[in-house]
Amino acid sequence: MPNCKDGNSRKNYYAKAYVLPQLYENLFTINSALKKGTIFKDLYKPYHEK
């Protein structure tokens, strides 16, 4: 473990993610989801070139 400039050792911590449990609702059918790239209708944001 690396030492700090003052000689004390320091432990590094990684970031933590916290995701609330969510219900599986507002879903595409499996065939439609495979074409769109997501099963969740709320996440589907198609890209349209202008």
Secondary structure as GFF3:
##gff-version 3
##sequence-region A 1 50
A	DSSP	alpha_helix	30	36	.	.	.	ID=ss1
A	DSSP	three_ten_helix	41	43	.	.	.	ID=ss2
###
